[in-house]
Amino acid sequence: MAVLDLRGIICDKTQEAVDEPYLEVFVDRGEHPSDRWRWGPVSMNDGDARSINWTRVFRERIRVELWEHDRRRDDHIGDLVVDATDERGSEQSHRIAGRRAEYRLIYAVNPRRDERFVLDLRSLYCNDAQERTDEPYLVVNGVRVWGPASMRTRSTQVIRGEEPVYFSGGGNAIVELWERDPARSERIGGPLRIDERLARIFAENPRRDRRHIFHGDRGIPGDATYTLTYRVSRV
């Protein structure tokens, strides 16, 4: 893995009196919407420079396409392809010329920085208790991080204020909901798994509440259903 730091663009020669260049960026295979990004168009003339300041972790390669916006048909000027093994570190300048235009992309490729994320558990809502009163608790990556707390159907427990849960981009955050029982505690439904790809997507909107529903044995009397509200952000 590596990190591309796309820093800016310089116009050495325009195609017309004033160009309107823009960038189409494809990360790895570009199969997911989060792996595609667009910058511009912006108005540029000879000698103009614009800051971009876009950073992204990638596994294989990133292709940056430079286009010039036109009312009739956009012109493809050229590409910059960066491979994950090309970890030059220092700032680089890549010349892209075509269609009578000449531009330079300023960038750097560095070894991957270990991204860290924060899992902010916000609240737990009891849609349907397993018994008259449940004692649920939350476990993240094998460690109990909250609870147990007494809950009944249609009750809510606010979790904010607890210690945040950190996890690295190289691993998953696996959240499990358990119900404490004197004889044997039971896990309620399957776990919530947040991998690196999801963490990056969620971290783009760190103030947006996400929800996950834990289902017990649905359809059986005495089942349990809980809704966890959480957020994910970068450290």
N, C-alpha and C positions, 0 to 999 in steps of 0.2 A: 504493500500500500504506500501511497505518497499523498502529498498535499500540493495542489496547484494554487498559487497566489497570483491571480490575474489583476495586474495593478493599473494599467492604463493603455491608451492608444494615441499614436501620433500620426498626423496626416502630413506626408511629404509632398503629395501631389494629388489633387482632386480629379475626379472623372469629368465633372462639369464645373461651372463657376462656383457652386456650393454643393457639396455632397451631403447626403444623409445616411451615413453608415450605421449598421447595426450588427450585433453578434448573435449567432445561434450556437448554444453550447450543449454538447451531448456527453454525458458522463457514462463511462463504460459502454454498455449497449444502448443506453437511452430508452430502455423499455418502460420504465415507470415515469409518471409525470414529474416526480421529484428529481429525476435524473436529466431533465431538460430545463434550460434556462435561457432567457433572452435579455439582451441589453440594447437600449436605443430604440429607434433611430435618434441621432443627434445631428445638428447642423455643424459641419466642419469645413474649414478652408485650409489652404496651404499653410503649414507651420503650426496649425492648431493642435492642442493636446487636451485629452480628457482623462480624468481619473475613473477607474472602474471599481477597484477594491472589492473583488469577489474571491472568496476562498472556499475550497471544497476538497474533502478527502475522496480519493478514488482508488479502485483496486487494479484496474488494467490500463485504461487510457482515457483521455479526454480529447474530443475533437471540437475545435473552435472555428466556426465558419464566419467569414466576414462577407457581408452583403451591403449593397448600396440601394437604398429605397428609391423607387421610381414610380410615378403615377401609372405608367403603362405596364412595366414588368421589372421586377427587382433583378439586379445584376449580382451574380456570385463572383466576388473578387478573388477569394482564395481561402486556404485553411491553415490552421496551426494544429498539429497533432502532437500531444504530449503523452509519453509512455511512463508508466509508474516506475520503471527502472531508471529513468532519466532524472536522478536526484542531484541536480547541479548546485542547488542551494543559492548561489548568488543571483542577482537580477540579470535577466536575459532580454535581448531584443530580437524579435523575429519579424523579418520583412515579408510583407504580403503584397504582391503586385499583380495586377490584371485589369483588363478593361480600361486601360490608360490611367488607372489609379495606383497610388503607392502609399502603403501604410506600414506602421511598425506597432506590433503588440509588445508591451512590456510585462514580463511575468517572471516568476521564480517557481522552481519545483524543489520541495524539501521532503525529507523522510517524514512519514506520518507522525503527527503529534497525537498522543493518546487522548482522544476525546473523552470527556467525562460529562455525565449527565446527572441531574437531580430528579428523583421521583418524589413529587410532593403529593402525599395522600391527603385528600381534602375532607371527605366525609363518607360514611357508610349508612345506607338506608336499608331497612328491613322491609322488603316487600311482603314476605311471608315467613314467619318464624317456624322452626322445626317443632318446637314445643311451645308451651305457653310463654316461657321466658328462655331465650337462648343466651349463651355466653360466647359470642364470636371473638376471634382474634385473627390478626393478619401476620403472615410470615413472608418475608422477602429473601430469596436466595438462602433459605434454610434458617434464617434468623427471625425470631419474633420481634416485630417492630411496634405493635400496638395491641392493646387488649390483654385479657378478655374484659368485655363490658356487657352488662345486662341489657338485652334488647328484646322488644316485643314487635309484633306486626305493626307496620306503619310508623315505626319510631326511627329517629336519626341520631347518629353519633358524629359529632364534629371531631375530626382528627387533626386539623390544623393546630400547630403549636408543638406537635411532636418533632423529634429530630428528623431532618430530611434524610432520605435514603440516596446514597451515591452509588453509581455503577459506571463502569468504563465502557467505551464503544466496542471493545473487543469481546464483551460478554453480554448476556441477557439479564434483564430484571424479571424474575419469576415470582409473581405474587400469588399466594395461596390464602384462602379463607378457611379457617377451622372453627369448629364449635366444640368448646370444652365440655367434657362429660366426666363425672367421677370414675366411671368404669373405663371408658375409652373415648378419647377425642376423635372426632370425625372431620374429614375434609369435605367441604361443601363444593361440589362441582369441580370442573377442571380449572387449572391455573390461568392467570393472565400472564402472557409472555410478551415482553417488549424487547425486540432485538435492535441491533444497531440501526437498521434501515428505518424502522418505525420511530426510534428515538430521534433520529435526525429530522424526520417529517414532523413529529409532534413538537420538537424544539423550535421549529420555525414560528409557531404561535404559542409561546410559553404561558400565556395568560388564559388560554382556552381550556375549559374543563373537558376532560375525557371521561367516559363512563364504561364500566365493564360490569356485566351481570353474572353473578355466580348462581348457578342452578343446582339444586340438589336432585333428588329422584323425582323428577316432574311427573305428576299424575298419581303419585302415591300419597295417601293421607299422611300428614306430618312431614311433608317435604319442606325444603328451605330455599328461599330466593332472596338474594341481597344485591344491592347496586352500589358499587364503589365509584366514587368520583375522585379523579386525580389529575395532575398536570405533570408535564415533562419539560425541563429546560436544560440548557448547557451551563456548565460551571464557568 
